[in-house]
Amino acid sequence: MHHALVFSTSKHSFGDGDAASWIADLADDFAFLRPLDAPYWLHQGYAAELICQPDDGFEAKNLEHNDAFQILRRRAADKQLDVNIVPANRRRKQILIADMDSTIITGESLDDLAALAGLGDAVTAITKRAMAGEIDFESALIERVSMLAGKSSRLFDQLIATTKPTSGAIELVHTMRANGAKCYLVSGGFDVITGPVAARCGFHDHHANHMHVRDGKIMGTVQTPVLDRNAKAAYLAHYCKQNGIDPIDAATIGDGANDLAMLQAAGMGVAFEGKPLLLAEVAIQLNHTDLRGLLYLQGYEQRDFIADKI
């Protein structure tokens, strides 16, 4: 079975040379994957790929247990390069399910809201433990929101005004949409933020938790059931069924413990600057590449990228 071995980065350009020269000193480390051709650029200086035909026993979904690949990944990381390998067949995905916080946007929206309310340190400490999978997501969410009780709902407007898409987010969504994919933003955050972010980036729809507000004040409570890791996987299954698409033809991307189930259920589940729990469990990882990396993984070239609004 043919696979595409993809090298990528967004840290800095590797110049105008050919792709083979760019990764020449890693050639011995990926020889076990049995390359069939020379590397070629997907994006000059930033991403290249080559087609390989690994041994029949090779499993791309179990790379975290492949010692030879982990050596290659560590050596590439020393150069601020991501290296991933994906089946060459059915690379371009027909559904995208994306996490929002620290994935499609640069920050953690609840942490940022708490900072605006003067509660930053207390809330951030809980968030870090929840995203690392150390404490239950739902309990952590309810505890953090309770701290906001009585604060003005105008804080939402301030938060929306300062929220920034991650580099490559707009290109990712618009390029996939232009090629027929359905794109959904599914977050353990809040719909007051996912709505504007989804509109700005071009998602077809969005799903998130709902924070109760009354008379211009945050009540400190959340609508239940809470959208958690199981709900994210459920939305993936729902949209695959609704659109008549096999999960193998879906891409999912996220950074925290509550994304793990949906990453494992999709044909292309990507840990984006993932927490340690994800790095130990998820084969496809983007640690040095912005969200354009998910386009490179699907075989899109820089000339295919679309940044304009749909």
Salt bridges, closest charged atoms under 4 A:
ASP25 OD2 - LYS79 NZ 2.47
ASP29 OD2 - ARG75 NH1 2.34
GLU49 OE1 - ARG91 NH2 2.97
ASP55 OD1 - ARG34 NH1 2.86
GLU64 OE2 - HIS65 NE2 3.89
ASP99 OD1 - LYS232 NZ 2.90
GLU134 OE1 - ARG129 NE 3.59
GLU171 OE2 - ARG292 NH2 3.08
ASP191 OD2 - HIS210 ND1 3.11
ASP249 OD2 - ARG90 NH2 2.67
ASP255 OD2 - LYS275 NZ 2.41
ASP259 OD1 - LYS232 NZ 2.50
ASP290 OD2 - ARG292 NH1 2.23
GLU301 OE1 - ARG303 NE 3.43
ASP304 OD2 - ARG92 NH2 3.69
